[in-house]
Amino acid sequence: MAKPFLKWAGGKRQLLARFDELYPLELKTGAIANYYEPFVGSGAVFFDISRKYPIKKAYLYDSNEALILTYKTLKENAAELIDLLRKYQSKYDRFNAEKRKELYYKEREKYNKNDGDNPQKAARTIFLNKTCYNGLFRVNSAGLFNTPSGDYKNPLICDENNLIAASMALQNAEITFADFERVEADIKDNSFVYFDPPYRPISKSANFNNYGKNGFNDDEQKRLANLFRRLDKQGAKIMLSNSDPKNIDKNDHFFDELYKDYRVRRVAASRMINSNAAKRGIINEIIVTNYETPI
């Protein structure tokens, strides 16, 4: 029963029940053999599908090199990765708050220098993810991870049982460091593609898409929509999620126009769209599909 082993901005765990209603019927009946996720992030949808439905092969991609290295290490060398995380857990647990911060910034510096072999890099990525502020992966224009230390009492750095389950789930996955358009070269018959790109900002306080140093602007959203149309013509079943600009501006029809030939739904989600905590709450997100669903 694997679940995401990383915290990730915009993660989809809270929407999985709604997504399950919107997955294509062919996925549920076993007619779809191949699953593709070009922005894998925390992998919430991949892990959900892998434990529920009989896909034969998964193709996971991301343009975050450290993230992909971590996935590959967990798949191929889980035992060593878990051993390194146990050591992080033991050290962090016995340190006081001051020493925890010292450890965090020391490891963040090593991360930005790309120090160590692959298992150590992967373990460091998970350690920083579990102990940074709000689990927020953020890089600056130079591509350096710059999230400050979080203030946690008992963070679960080494979730051994879930790491083992996630490693098992990844055994039928091909994991690739690549731009999202790479999926087009790999697409096969009987396929389902889920796109979860960096969300289009819907307010200044929610203006976060710094998963990579190049960002993800409206031109990238349009490039993705063009890929969506090409894959649709090839016969793939496709689902895409994004922010709903109408939460802020009822006259912002960006996605409705971009995907006017497809089914655009709005679903409720709890997201932080304001720097004032009192103004955070339930907002709509959009789900685009190129197929009909019962709901």
C-alpha positions in Angstrom: 0.0 0.0 0.0 2.6 2.5 -1.1 2.0 6.2 -0.7 4.2 9.2 -1.5 7.5 9.2 0.3 8.1 12.9 -0.3 6.2 16.1 0.5 5.6 18.2 -2.6 3.8 21.5 -3.2 0.5 20.9 -4.9 0.4 17.2 -4.0 -2.8 15.4 -5.0 -3.4 13.1 -2.1 -6.5 15.0 -1.0 -8.0 14.7 -4.4 -7.4 11.0 -5.1 -11.0 9.9 -4.3 -12.3 12.5 -6.8 -9.7 11.5 -9.3 -10.7 7.8 -9.0 -14.2 8.8 -10.2 -12.6 10.5 -13.2 -10.0 7.9 -14.3 -10.9 6.4 -17.7 -13.1 3.2 -17.6 -10.4 1.4 -19.6 -8.0 1.8 -16.8 -10.4 0.2 -14.3 -11.2 -2.8 -16.6 -7.6 -3.5 -17.4 -7.7 -2.4 -21.1 -5.1 0.2 -20.4 -1.6 -1.3 -20.1 0.6 1.8 -19.9 0.6 4.7 -17.5 2.5 8.0 -18.1 3.1 10.8 -15.6 5.4 13.5 -17.1 5.4 15.7 -13.9 5.8 13.0 -11.3 6.4 15.2 -8.2 5.4 13.2 -5.1 3.9 10.5 -7.3 0.5 10.4 -5.5 -1.5 9.5 -8.6 1.0 6.9 -9.7 1.0 5.2 -6.3 -2.8 5.4 -6.2 -3.1 3.8 -9.6 -0.4 1.2 -9.1 -2.1 -0.3 -6.0 -5.6 -0.3 -7.5 -5.4 -1.1 -11.2 -3.5 -3.7 -13.3 -1.2 -1.5 -15.4 1.7 -3.4 -16.9 4.2 -0.5 -17.2 4.5 3.0 -15.8 6.6 5.8 -17.3 7.5 8.5 -14.8 9.3 11.7 -15.8 10.4 15.0 -14.2 12.7 17.9 -15.1 14.0 17.9 -11.5 17.2 15.9 -11.6 17.5 15.4 -7.9 13.9 14.1 -7.7 14.5 11.6 -10.5 17.7 10.4 -8.9 15.9 9.8 -5.7 13.2 7.8 -7.4 15.8 5.7 -9.2 17.8 5.1 -6.1 14.7 4.0 -4.2 13.8 1.6 -7.0 17.3 0.1 -7.4 19.0 0.4 -4.1 16.3 0.7 -1.4 18.3 -1.1 1.3 21.2 1.3 1.2 19.0 4.3 1.0 17.0 3.2 4.1 20.2 2.6 6.0 21.4 6.2 5.3 18.0 7.6 6.3 18.1 5.6 9.6 21.4 7.4 10.4 19.8 10.8 9.6 16.8 9.9 11.8 19.0 8.9 14.7 21.2 12.0 14.5 18.2 14.4 14.1 16.3 12.8 17.0 19.1 13.2 19.5 20.0 16.8 18.5 18.5 19.9 20.1 16.9 22.6 18.0 20.1 24.5 17.4 22.1 21.5 16.3 19.2 20.4 14.1 19.4 23.7 12.2 23.2 23.4 11.9 22.7 19.9 10.4 20.0 21.1 8.0 22.1 24.0 6.6 25.2 21.8 6.4 23.3 19.2 4.4 21.6 21.9 2.2 25.0 23.2 1.3 26.2 19.7 0.3 23.0 19.3 -1.7 23.7 22.4 -3.7 27.3 21.3 -4.3 26.0 17.9 -5.5 28.3 16.1 -3.0 28.3 12.3 -2.5 27.4 9.2 -4.4 23.9 8.6 -5.7 22.5 6.9 -2.5 23.8 9.7 -0.4 22.4 12.3 -2.7 19.0 10.6 -2.6 19.0 10.2 1.2 20.0 13.9 1.5 17.1 14.9 -0.7 14.6 13.0 1.5 16.2 14.4 4.7 15.9 18.0 3.5 12.4 17.4 2.2 11.3 16.1 5.6 12.9 18.8 7.6 12.6 21.9 5.4 10.0 24.6 6.0 6.6 23.2 5.0 8.2 20.5 2.8 8.5 23.1 0.1 11.0 22.3 -2.7 12.1 25.7 -4.1 15.1 26.8 -6.0 16.4 30.3 -7.0 17.3 31.6 -10.4 20.7 29.9 -10.1 19.0 26.5 -9.5 20.1 26.4 -5.9 17.8 24.9 -3.2 17.0 27.7 -0.8 14.2 26.7 1.4 14.9 27.4 5.1 14.9 24.9 7.9 11.6 23.8 9.4 10.7 23.6 13.1 9.7 20.0 13.7 9.5 18.0 16.9 9.4 14.5 15.6 9.7 14.4 11.8 9.5 10.9 10.2 12.7 11.0 8.1 12.9 7.3 7.6 9.5 5.8 7.0 10.9 2.4 6.4 7.7 0.4 5.7 6.5 2.9 3.1 9.9 3.2 1.5 9.9 -0.6 0.9 6.4 -0.5 -0.4 7.2 2.4 -2.7 10.3 0.6 -4.0 8.2 -2.4 -4.8 5.6 -0.3 -6.7 8.4 1.3 -8.7 9.7 -2.0 -10.0 7.5 -1.8 -13.1 8.3 1.8 -13.7 10.7 3.4 -16.2 12.0 6.6 -14.5 13.4 9.4 -16.7 14.9 12.8 -16.2 13.3 14.7 -19.0 11.2 17.6 -20.2 7.5 16.7 -20.3 7.4 16.4 -24.1 9.6 13.3 -23.9 6.4 11.4 -23.2 5.4 11.8 -26.9 8.4 9.6 -28.0 7.5 6.9 -25.5 3.7 6.7 -25.9 2.2 3.4 -26.9 -1.2 2.0 -27.6 -3.6 1.5 -24.7 -2.2 4.3 -22.6 -3.3 6.8 -19.9 -1.4 10.0 -19.4 -1.8 12.2 -16.3 -0.4 15.8 -16.5 0.2 17.6 -13.2 2.3 20.6 -14.3 3.4 23.5 -12.0 0.2 25.3 -11.5 -0.5 28.7 -13.1 -0.4 31.3 -10.2 -3.8 32.6 -9.4 -2.6 35.3 -7.0 0.6 37.1 -6.1 0.7 35.3 -2.7 0.3 32.0 -4.5 2.9 32.8 -7.2 5.0 29.6 -6.7 6.2 27.5 -9.5 9.9 27.5 -8.7 10.3 23.7 -8.9 13.1 24.4 -11.4 15.2 27.4 -12.1 13.4 28.1 -15.4 9.9 28.3 -14.0 6.7 27.5 -15.8 5.0 30.4 -17.5 2.0 30.8 -19.8 4.1 29.9 -22.8 4.9 26.6 -21.1 1.2 26.0 -20.3 0.5 26.5 -24.0 3.3 24.2 -25.1 1.7 21.6 -22.8 -1.7 22.1 -24.3 -0.3 21.5 -27.8 1.2 18.2 -26.6 -2.2 17.3 -25.0 -3.8 17.8 -28.5 -1.1 15.7 -30.2 -1.5 12.8 -27.8 -5.2 13.0 -28.1 -4.9 12.5 -31.8 -2.8 9.4 -31.2 -5.6 7.9 -29.1 -4.2 8.2 -25.6 -6.6 8.8 -22.7 -5.4 12.0 -21.0 -6.2 13.8 -17.7 -4.7 17.1 -16.7 -5.0 19.2 -13.5 -4.2 22.9 -12.9 -5.3 25.9 -10.9 -8.6 27.6 -11.7 -7.9 31.3 -12.4 -11.6 32.0 -11.9 -11.1 31.7 -8.1 -9.7 35.2 -8.3 -10.9 36.6 -11.6 -14.2 35.4 -13.0 -13.3 36.8 -16.4 -10.0 34.8 -16.7 -10.8 32.2 -19.3 -7.2 31.0 -19.9 -7.8 27.3 -19.4 -11.3 27.2 -20.7 -10.1 28.6 -23.9 -6.9 26.6 -24.0 -8.8 23.3 -23.6 -12.1 24.4 -25.3 -12.2 21.1 -27.3 -12.2 19.0 -24.2 -14.1 18.4 -20.9 -13.1 21.0 -18.3 -14.4 20.2 -14.7 -14.0 22.2 -11.5 -13.3 20.3 -8.3 -12.9 21.6 -4.7 -9.5 21.5 -3.0 -8.0 23.0 0.1 -5.1 25.2 -1.0 -3.1 28.1 0.4 -3.8 31.0 -2.0 -3.2 33.9 0.4 -0.4 34.9 2.7 -3.0 35.6 5.3 -3.9 32.2 6.9 -7.4 33.4 7.7 -8.1 33.8 4.0 -7.0 30.3 3.0 -9.6 27.6 2.4 -11.5 25.7 -0.2 -10.9 26.7 -3.8 -11.6 25.2 -7.2 -9.0 23.4 -9.4 -9.6 22.3 -12.9 -9.5 18.8 -14.3 -9.3 18.4 -18.1 -10.0 15.1 -19.8 -10.3 14.0 -23.4 -12.8 11.3 -22.6 -16.2 11.1 -21.0 -16.7 9.8 -17.5 -19.8 8.7 -15.6 -19.5 11.6 -13.2 
